[in-house]
Amino acid sequence: MKIVVLGGDGFCGWPTALHLSRCGHSVVIADNLSRRSWDEELGIASLTPIRSTEERVAAWHEVSGTELPFELVDLLDADALTDLVETHRPDTVVHFAEQSSAPYSMIDREHAVFTQTNNVVGTLNLLFVLAQVAPDCHLVKLGTMGEYGTPNIDIEEGFIEVEHNGRRDVLPFPKQPGSFYHLSKVHDSHNLAFASRVFGLRVTDLNQGVVYGHLTPETAREARLVNRFDYDAVFGTVINRFCVQAAAGHPLTVYGQGGQTRGFLDLRDTVRCIELAIESPAATGEFRVFNQFTGQYSVRELAELVRRAAAGLGLDAIIEHIPNPRVEAEAHYYRPQNRNLLGLGLQPHPLTLEVLQSLLTTVLEWRERIDLDAILPRVDWRPQEAASPSRSAAR
Amino acid sequence: MKIVVLGGDGFCGWPTALHLSRCGHSVVIADNLSRRSWDEELGIASLTPIRSTEERVAAWHEVSGTELPFELVDLLDADALTDLVETHRPDTVVHFAEQSSAPYSMIDREHAVFTQTNNVVGTLNLLFVLAQVAPDCHLVKLGTMGEYGTPNIDIEEGFIEVEHNGRRDVLPFPKQPGSFYHLSKVHDSHNLAFASRVFGLRVTDLNQGVVYGHLTPETAREARLVNRFDYDAVFGTVINRFCVQAAAGHPLTVYGQGGQTRGFLDLRDTVRCIELAIESPAATGEFRVFNQFTGQYSVRELAELVRRAAAGLGLDAIIEHIPNPRVEAEAHYYRPQNRNLLGLGLQPHPLTLEVLQSLLTTVLEWRERIDLDAILPRVDWRPQEAASPSRSAAR
């Protein structure tokens, strides 16, 4: 199958591109390299020393004998996107190419506006280009479990049957996202649902949980194929961050009470989920939603798991609760469904102590690259104090 | 009360500004005059000859003795918006300043992207400016009943209590909008709900139905105060369009079966609803939603009502069904609630034959300005034929 991976240089996109290539698909990577520019903007870096995209694809060609063309394309440039789709005529487009950090979107007005414009307009452009150039192409779009928020009922996959005043309908599951980033994904989902219906497109929206790990069998084959590993407070995910804190002898910093519970999955499951979605495409005009996670944990539970895994390696980690920079419920009901991908054959890699110890071992390997200053939160969800003296007292 | 009306030169904004001014509030109009530029872009014009904003506010000063300052501001310019709010320190901001036409948003990719960027970013900028400069200001934002679509259950006002697997929660009412314009309002609503919670803002989201009429007591006081009256296929609303067709001896063109049912209200009720929302502001951190309409009609019923009203004036109108340019259900359940504004004291102006005959009389007065070419639909919801030969056959 011919597959274009948009955002194919990123944390999920790169291992997905390699995995699909190894599965025998003809894969093209497209990326505008903005994730690398955000590193520069924020003065942060992947713990692992990632190579340039050119070196990466050259290395993949060397080890696999397979071409992995790279196209420098920004989704905001609709003409370039049209050229990309016309040139490669993909059967499937996998779309990771969005600003993916909640804290980044909450830095200030400019970053909120950038995140929503970049994500929403990029996806709108893609929908129009597909409708006009490749209407039968299957679009596999990455959303987030964070679109749902933390309702007091079970979270279904995209839709829910509602009974009200004696009548019934199956409706989009109500969304209560918790940052301007998560909101951008909610906006995308509404746009995707409409475009699939009106333009007759095939669309799969993958509401992904928080990813842990950074290795896949493909990225592990060669040093130049190494995937990025983010642990900073803006782009790092919680398990990676705790592992870096444990390795560095720093307390594991839990935001607030730590009862915040989310869906999680191993990066190896991310790439397999994409493969499964591609192999059983959505029908023409269908907008389907899969919840893409394999287990759920509270932040407090994760800190305790990492503490135990670290102890097994002789690392003595302590857990510290710090003020929560986010506005979110710190104790809540959480029970999301994930039947769809399991039904397609997903076999999860559970979050075992062994998985965490393998992560910790990787972190110890790159220990000298850790920048502890990057870990502590520096973005607050609430308005800046100087601008709002009356409310800052309540913080 | 000090009130800034954003979009105060438009179809709803202008009569609202005059009404609030007449009620004794200190009103400032802000507008970027983009509605006038869209007339030029599309080669259309208001049936009534509207004056420049400068002439309008001068005329209001003459007849009422009241100042109505006009500020030329684009909401995409956050610095200008900050200056506006810092200069006038409003107690309430009424926000009409969005691209308001579904067909305009469906013209092509550029117009879809423009509509969502203009509306979403303008509102985001406003939320940040209010949070930083005027956190106690009440934001009264215009949404649309079209955010809900046509679900098979009763439509509540913004929220619905859902029971699922033995648990209950009150959640945002699921949204199924039918154009990139309606989608932009759904995106706004999600952003508003989040910002009111995180920034502690007071927000009222008014999901307005389709407005009929163009007169209010204030706009009727003087020729230079006349409100715009749109009847073209892009910006004209259905009742105004039928009245123009009847006056011109043209068949009343019903799209498809005509079973499409929507909520409607008189422009005189629009300005009163805004006043009621302002007089009972949302609490700090509250995001509340009012459904702003007074009656519901199918397109077929409206055509029949206009036909009868026209007959009473000696005009012999016929009804013609033409292919529906939109993708929408043409027969469906529809039962939205509108208790909130009635509870605040709204006394609706029902859609009587007299109201329609007064509208028809206005239209006859300006009959020589009718451009019949502007009425027939020229924007199709489906992708263009040339680009998608396989699907055009199904149209």
Interface residues (C-beta under 8 A of the other chain):
Chain A: A78 D108 R109 A112 V113 Q116 T117 V120 V121 L124 N125 F128 A131 Q132 V133 P135 P151 N152 I153 D154 E156 I160 V162 E163 H164 N165 R167 R168 D169 L171 P172 F173 P174 K175 Q176 P177 G178 S179 F180 L183 V186 H187 H190 N191 A193 F194 R197 V198 F199 G200 V327 Y333 W381 R382 P383 Q384 A387 S388 S390 R391
Chain B: A78 D108 R109 A112 V113 Q116 T117 V120 V121 L124 N125 F128 A131 Q132 V133 P135 P151 N152 I153 D154 E156 I160 V162 E163 H164 N165 R167 R168 D169 L171 P172 F173 P174 K175 Q176 P177 G178 S179 F180 L183 V186 H187 H190 N191 A193 F194 R197 V198 F199 G200 V327 Y333 W381 R382 P383 Q384 A387 S388 S390 R391
